[in-house]
Amino acid sequence: MRIALLHYSSPPIVGGVESVLAHHAHLMAASGKQVVIFAGRGKIFDERIPVKLMPLLNSRHPEVLNVKTQLDKGSLPAAFDELVDQIKSDLSVELNGFDVLIAHNVASLHKNLALTAAIHGMYQLPGFPRLILWHHDLAWESSRYRPEMHQGYPWDLLRVNWPGATQVVVSQVRQQELSELLHIPEDDIHVIPNGVELSTFFKLEQQTLQLVDQLKLNQAYPLLLLPARLTRRKNIELALSTLVELRKNFPHAMLLVTGPEGPHNPRNVDYKKKLIKIRNDLNLQGAAHFLAETTPGFIPDEVIADFYHLADALLFPSLEEGFGIPLLEAGISSKPIFCADIPVLHELGGSDVNYFNPHATPTSIAGQITTRLNNDATSRLARRVKHEYTWESIYKKLIEPLIQEVAS
């Protein structure tokens, strides 16, 4: 499938829509689509994604700005139609053979009304790509832009429905505004939000990304982090049993134990085998992960730090500690801490962490975790962001199905 993305400018030009454009293009290319960006300014930012520069798409092009100055005052200059015809001529050549055209803000803003008019005059012609109008901002609904809006053509192109085009907005607020503006039902307007890219936001290491993909950690909630070597004093059996109980409330809960076997006691090899057997007996395959199983080598500190970013809480059930660095690391990462009620951890955590008896029942510990995560607004928002507002999730759930629907 060939998809054209169109906007006034493209990355590396900095802007909210430009950022969205880049994320969309990356996701589409990664899913096997042939993607080309058409813009007035920008340059190639990914070798998989061609960027075709068409100067008259640029909202800052001198001819476009000259026309806009007169349009903003309510005057339709003679040069407008000439500009529209030139853009039509250029687009008719460049868009030939594409299946879908996604135009961002072109039918929403007045930054280049000649481009708006050109696409409006072409999109229903035979051979033109299926059109998706992606609205981020609405000029007619903005107090900032309203003085520059006037009755009639071409300003009305931004407040009339384009029959046959697919309407997309980025929020329910925009959906309601566009519905009222175009006099169409809200159900005729798709809501596809913007997102966050965890790998770039957290600057995740490549090894981290591989482990996340391999272990499907991005499907977890909550993801409990237990950064400890596989030694008996770490009380990892309790963490496994707690996970069983926690999954009764959170079916997608996972536990990640990052450490290798303890280096000084040969009996730790047997302990590792015991833990794996307990894990399997509890039917926690795919839910309780030991990096010692998947990565026999050294795990860099940078990767461990990544897991603090990705985890939802620290679970630290040790029977004995000399210090307790994970509490400091979780604290600086602003993660909820659930740890054993032993003196040294009290010394570090004070009244700012959640304690449990290291001999407590798994049910009581799971209940404590559940209550905290459900009652903590930050934890609840983090859960929603990870599962509803990552670009990967948005693309799989909303963008790709829409493209397939429109193209077919």
C-alpha positions as CSV (number, residue, x, y, z in Angstrom):
1,M,0.0,0.0,0.0
2,R,1.3,3.5,-0.9
3,I,0.5,6.3,1.5
4,A,1.1,10.0,1.1
5,L,1.4,12.2,4.2
6,L,1.0,15.9,3.5
7,H,1.6,19.0,5.5
8,Y,3.0,22.5,5.1
9,S,6.4,21.3,6.6
10,S,8.1,18.1,7.6
11,P,10.8,17.2,10.2
12,P,13.4,18.2,11.1
13,I,11.2,21.4,11.2
14,V,10.1,21.6,14.8
15,G,6.4,21.6,15.5
16,G,3.6,19.5,17.1
17,V,2.1,18.4,13.8
18,E,5.6,17.7,12.3
19,S,6.3,15.5,15.3
20,V,3.1,13.6,14.8
21,L,3.9,13.3,11.1
22,A,7.2,11.7,11.8
23,H,5.7,9.2,14.3
24,H,3.0,8.2,11.8
25,A,5.5,7.8,9.0
26,H,7.8,5.6,11.2
27,L,5.0,3.4,12.2
28,M,3.6,3.0,8.7
29,A,7.0,2.2,7.3
30,A,7.7,-0.3,10.1
31,S,4.5,-2.1,9.2
32,G,5.5,-2.5,5.6
33,K,3.7,0.5,4.0
34,Q,5.3,2.6,1.3
35,V,5.2,6.1,2.8
36,V,6.2,9.4,1.2
37,I,5.9,12.7,2.9
38,F,4.9,15.7,0.8
39,A,5.8,19.1,2.3
40,G,7.0,22.6,1.5
41,R,9.9,22.5,3.9
42,G,12.0,19.7,5.5
43,K,14.4,17.0,4.6
44,I,14.8,13.2,4.9
45,F,15.0,12.1,8.5
46,D,14.7,8.4,7.9
47,E,16.1,6.5,4.9
48,R,12.9,4.4,4.7
49,I,10.8,7.5,4.3
50,P,11.2,9.7,1.2
51,V,10.4,13.4,1.7
52,K,9.2,15.1,-1.5
53,L,9.5,18.9,-1.3
54,M,6.9,20.9,-3.1
55,P,7.7,24.6,-2.5
56,L,4.1,25.8,-2.9
57,L,2.9,23.6,0.0
58,N,5.1,25.8,2.3
59,S,3.0,28.1,4.4
60,R,6.0,30.5,4.3
61,H,6.4,30.5,0.6
62,P,6.5,34.2,-0.6
63,E,3.6,33.7,-3.0
64,V,1.5,31.9,-0.4
65,L,2.3,34.6,2.2
66,N,1.4,37.4,-0.2
67,V,-2.0,35.8,-0.9
68,K,-2.6,35.0,2.7
69,T,-2.0,38.6,3.7
70,Q,-4.9,39.7,1.5
71,L,-7.1,36.8,2.4
72,D,-6.7,37.5,6.1
73,K,-8.2,41.0,5.4
74,G,-11.2,39.4,3.6
75,S,-10.0,40.1,0.0
76,L,-9.7,37.3,-2.6
77,P,-6.8,38.3,-4.8
78,A,-6.6,37.3,-8.5
79,A,-3.3,35.5,-7.8
80,F,-5.2,33.0,-5.6
81,D,-6.7,31.0,-8.5
82,E,-3.4,30.9,-10.3
83,L,-1.8,29.5,-7.2
84,V,-4.5,26.9,-6.8
85,D,-4.1,25.8,-10.4
86,Q,-0.3,25.4,-10.1
87,I,-0.7,23.4,-6.9
88,K,-3.3,21.2,-8.6
89,S,-0.9,20.6,-11.5
90,D,1.9,19.7,-9.2
91,L,-0.1,17.4,-7.0
92,S,-1.8,15.6,-9.9
93,V,1.7,14.4,-11.0
94,E,3.1,13.6,-7.6
95,L,0.1,11.8,-6.1
96,N,-0.4,9.5,-9.0
97,G,-0.4,5.9,-7.9
98,F,-1.0,6.5,-4.2
99,D,-3.8,4.6,-2.4
100,V,-4.3,7.0,0.5
101,L,-3.6,10.7,1.1
102,I,-3.5,11.9,4.7
103,A,-3.6,15.7,4.8
104,H,-2.8,17.2,8.2
105,N,-4.5,20.5,9.1
106,V,-5.0,21.3,5.4
107,A,-8.8,21.4,5.8
108,S,-8.6,22.9,9.3
109,L,-6.3,25.9,9.1
110,H,-5.9,28.9,6.7
111,K,-2.1,28.8,6.6
112,N,-2.3,27.9,2.9
113,L,-5.8,28.2,1.6
114,A,-4.7,27.7,-2.0
115,L,-3.5,24.2,-1.0
116,T,-6.8,23.6,0.7
117,A,-8.7,24.7,-2.4
118,A,-6.5,22.6,-4.7
119,I,-7.1,19.4,-2.8
120,H,-10.8,20.2,-2.5
121,G,-11.0,20.6,-6.2
122,M,-9.2,17.3,-6.9
123,Y,-10.0,14.7,-4.2
124,Q,-13.2,13.4,-5.9
125,L,-11.6,13.0,-9.3
126,P,-11.0,9.5,-10.7
127,G,-7.6,8.2,-9.7
128,F,-7.1,10.5,-6.8
129,P,-6.0,8.8,-3.5
130,R,-8.6,8.1,-0.8
131,L,-8.5,11.2,1.3
132,I,-8.1,11.4,5.1
133,L,-8.4,14.8,6.6
134,W,-6.5,14.9,9.9
135,H,-7.5,17.8,12.1
136,H,-5.3,19.1,14.9
137,D,-6.5,22.7,15.0
138,L,-9.7,24.4,13.8
139,A,-9.3,28.0,12.6
140,W,-13.0,28.7,12.7
141,E,-13.2,27.6,16.4
142,S,-10.1,29.6,17.5
143,S,-10.4,33.1,19.0
144,R,-6.8,33.7,17.8
145,Y,-7.7,32.9,14.1
146,R,-11.4,33.9,14.0
147,P,-10.6,37.6,12.9
148,E,-8.9,36.2,9.8
149,M,-11.9,34.0,8.9
150,H,-14.5,35.5,6.4
151,Q,-17.7,34.5,4.8
152,G,-17.6,32.6,1.5
153,Y,-14.9,30.9,-0.6
154,P,-12.2,29.9,0.2
155,W,-12.6,30.4,4.0
156,D,-15.8,28.2,4.0
157,L,-13.7,25.2,2.9
158,L,-12.6,25.0,6.5
159,R,-16.1,24.7,7.9
160,V,-18.0,22.5,5.4
161,N,-18.0,18.7,5.2
162,W,-16.0,17.2,2.3
163,P,-18.3,14.4,1.1
164,G,-16.4,11.1,0.8
165,A,-13.4,12.3,2.8
166,T,-12.6,10.6,6.1
167,Q,-12.5,13.0,9.1
168,V,-10.0,12.4,11.9
169,V,-9.5,14.6,15.0
170,V,-7.0,14.2,17.9
171,S,-9.4,14.5,20.8
172,Q,-13.0,14.2,21.9
173,V,-13.1,18.0,22.4
174,R,-12.1,18.5,18.8
175,Q,-14.6,15.8,17.7
176,Q,-17.4,17.8,19.3
177,E,-16.1,21.1,17.9
178,L,-15.8,19.7,14.3
179,S,-19.2,18.0,14.5
180,E,-20.8,21.4,15.3
181,L,-18.7,23.2,12.7
182,L,-19.5,20.8,9.9
183,H,-23.0,19.9,11.0
184,I,-22.3,16.2,10.9
185,P,-22.7,13.5,13.6
186,E,-19.9,13.0,16.0
187,D,-19.9,9.3,15.0
188,D,-18.8,10.3,11.5
189,I,-15.6,11.7,13.0
190,H,-12.8,9.3,14.1
191,V,-10.9,10.2,17.3
192,I,-7.2,9.2,17.1
193,P,-5.1,10.8,19.8
194,N,-1.4,11.7,19.7
195,G,0.9,9.6,21.7
196,V,4.3,9.2,23.3
197,E,7.2,7.0,22.2
198,L,8.6,5.4,25.3
199,S,11.9,4.3,23.6
200,T,12.8,7.8,22.7
201,F,11.3,9.5,25.7
202,F,13.3,7.3,28.1
203,K,16.2,7.0,25.7
204,L,16.0,3.2,26.1
205,E,19.0,1.0,25.3
206,Q,18.8,-1.3,22.3
207,Q,19.2,-4.3,24.6
208,T,16.3,-3.0,26.7
209,L,14.1,-2.8,23.6
210,Q,15.0,-6.3,22.6
211,L,14.1,-7.7,26.1
212,V,10.8,-5.7,26.2
213,D,9.9,-7.2,22.9
214,Q,11.1,-10.7,23.7
215,L,9.3,-10.8,27.1
216,K,6.3,-8.8,26.0
217,L,6.9,-6.4,28.9
218,N,4.9,-3.7,27.2
219,Q,1.8,-5.7,27.8
220,A,2.3,-5.8,31.6
221,Y,0.4,-3.9,34.2
222,P,1.7,-3.6,36.8
223,L,5.3,-4.5,35.9
224,L,7.0,-5.2,39.2
225,L,10.7,-4.8,39.3
226,L,12.9,-7.0,41.6
227,P,16.5,-6.0,40.9
228,A,18.4,-8.7,42.9
229,R,20.7,-11.6,42.4
230,L,19.2,-15.1,42.7
231,T,20.2,-15.8,46.3
232,R,18.0,-17.2,49.1
233,R,18.1,-14.1,51.3
234,K,16.3,-12.2,48.5
235,N,13.1,-14.1,49.3
236,I,12.1,-14.3,45.6
237,E,9.7,-17.2,46.3
238,L,7.5,-14.6,48.1
239,A,7.5,-12.4,45.1
240,L,6.4,-15.2,42.9
241,S,3.6,-16.2,45.2
242,T,2.6,-12.5,45.5
243,L,2.4,-12.3,41.7
244,V,-0.1,-15.1,41.6
245,E,-2.4,-13.2,44.0
246,L,-1.9,-9.9,42.3
247,R,-2.9,-11.4,38.9
248,K,-6.4,-12.0,40.4
249,N,-6.8,-8.2,40.4
250,F,-4.5,-7.4,37.5
251,P,-4.5,-10.3,35.0
252,H,-1.6,-8.8,33.1
253,A,0.7,-8.2,36.1
254,M,4.3,-9.3,35.5
255,L,7.5,-9.7,37.6
256,L,11.0,-9.0,36.3
257,V,13.9,-10.3,38.3
258,T,17.0,-8.8,36.8
259,G,19.9,-10.4,38.6
260,P,22.1,-13.4,37.8
261,E,22.9,-16.2,40.3
262,G,24.8,-15.1,43.3
263,P,28.6,-15.4,42.5
264,H,30.0,-16.8,45.7
265,N,27.8,-19.7,46.7
266,P,27.6,-22.7,44.4
267,R,24.2,-23.6,45.9
268,N,22.8,-20.6,44.1
269,V,22.7,-22.7,41.0
270,D,20.2,-25.0,42.7
271,Y,18.3,-22.0,44.0
272,K,17.8,-20.8,40.5
273,K,16.5,-24.1,39.4
274,K,14.2,-24.1,42.4
275,L,12.8,-20.7,41.5
276,I,12.2,-21.7,37.9
277,K,10.3,-24.8,39.1
278,I,8.2,-22.7,41.5
279,R,7.5,-20.3,38.7
280,N,6.4,-23.1,36.4
281,D,4.4,-24.9,39.2
282,L,2.5,-21.6,39.8
283,N,1.8,-21.3,36.0
284,L,3.6,-18.1,35.8
285,Q,5.4,-18.7,32.6
286,G,5.2,-15.5,30.5
287,A,4.5,-13.5,33.7
288,A,7.5,-14.0,35.9
289,H,10.8,-13.4,34.1
290,F,14.3,-14.1,35.2
291,L,16.8,-12.3,33.1
292,A,19.3,-14.9,34.1
293,E,17.3,-17.3,31.8
294,T,17.3,-15.0,28.8
295,T,20.5,-13.1,29.1
296,P,23.4,-15.2,30.6
297,G,25.8,-12.3,30.2
298,F,26.3,-9.1,32.2
299,I,23.3,-6.7,32.2
300,P,24.7,-3.1,31.9
301,D,23.6,-0.5,34.5
302,E,22.0,1.5,31.7
303,V,19.6,-1.4,30.9
304,I,18.8,-1.8,34.6
305,A,18.1,1.9,34.8
306,D,15.7,1.6,31.8
307,F,13.7,-1.0,33.7
308,Y,13.2,1.4,36.5
309,H,11.6,3.8,34.0
310,L,9.4,1.1,32.5
311,A,8.4,-0.6,35.8
312,D,5.3,0.4,37.7
313,A,6.6,-0.4,41.2
314,L,9.6,-1.9,43.0
315,L,9.0,-5.2,44.9
316,F,11.8,-6.0,47.3
317,P,11.0,-8.8,49.7
318,S,14.5,-9.4,51.1
319,L,14.9,-11.2,54.4
320,E,18.3,-9.5,55.0
321,E,20.2,-6.5,53.5
322,G,23.3,-4.6,54.3
323,F,22.0,-1.6,52.6
324,G,19.4,-1.5,49.8
325,I,20.4,0.4,46.7
326,P,17.2,-0.5,44.8
327,L,15.2,1.7,47.2
328,L,17.4,4.7,46.2
329,E,17.1,3.9,42.6
330,A,13.3,3.4,42.7
331,G,13.0,6.6,44.7
332,I,15.0,8.7,42.2
333,S,12.8,7.1,39.5
334,S,9.6,8.2,41.4
335,K,8.3,4.6,41.6
336,P,6.1,3.2,44.4
337,I,8.2,0.9,46.7
338,F,6.9,-2.2,48.3
339,C,9.6,-3.7,50.5
340,A,10.3,-6.0,53.4
341,D,9.9,-4.5,56.9
342,I,13.5,-4.9,58.0
343,P,15.6,-2.2,59.8
344,V,18.0,-1.2,57.1
345,L,15.2,-0.6,54.6
346,H,13.4,1.5,57.2
347,E,16.6,3.5,57.6
348,L,16.5,4.3,53.9
349,G,12.8,4.5,53.1
350,G,11.5,6.1,56.3
351,S,7.8,6.8,56.0
352,D,7.9,7.1,52.2
353,V,7.7,3.5,51.2
354,N,5.2,0.6,51.7
355,Y,6.4,-2.1,54.1
356,F,5.3,-5.7,54.6
357,N,6.5,-8.5,56.9
358,P,8.8,-10.6,54.8
359,H,6.9,-13.6,56.2
360,A,3.5,-12.2,55.4
361,T,1.0,-13.9,53.2
362,P,1.1,-13.3,49.5
363,T,-2.5,-12.3,49.6
364,S,-1.9,-9.5,52.0
365,I,1.0,-8.1,50.0
366,A,-0.9,-8.3,46.8
367,G,-3.8,-6.5,48.5
368,Q,-1.4,-3.7,49.6
369,I,0.0,-3.3,46.1
370,T,-3.5,-3.3,44.6
371,T,-4.8,-0.7,47.0
372,R,-1.8,1.7,46.4
373,L,-1.9,1.4,42.6
374,N,-5.6,1.8,42.4
375,N,-5.7,4.8,44.7
376,D,-2.7,6.6,43.4
377,A,-3.6,9.0,40.6
378,T,-0.1,9.1,39.1
379,S,0.0,5.3,38.9
380,R,-3.4,5.2,37.3
381,L,-2.4,7.8,34.7
382,A,0.8,6.0,34.0
383,R,-1.2,2.8,33.4
384,R,-3.5,4.6,30.9
385,V,-0.6,6.2,29.1
386,K,1.3,3.0,28.7
387,H,-1.7,1.1,27.3
388,E,-3.7,3.7,25.5
389,Y,-1.3,6.5,24.5
390,T,1.9,4.9,23.2
391,W,2.4,5.4,19.5
392,E,2.7,1.7,19.0
393,S,-0.6,1.0,20.7
394,I,-2.4,3.9,18.9
395,Y,-1.1,2.7,15.5
396,K,-2.1,-1.0,16.0
397,K,-5.6,-0.2,17.5
398,L,-6.6,2.8,15.6
399,I,-4.4,4.1,12.7
400,E,-3.7,0.9,10.8
401,P,-7.3,-0.4,10.9
402,L,-8.5,3.0,9.7
403,I,-6.1,3.0,6.8
404,Q,-7.1,-0.5,5.8
405,E,-10.8,0.5,5.9
406,V,-10.3,3.7,3.9
407,A,-8.1,2.0,1.3
408,S,-10.6,-0.8,0.7
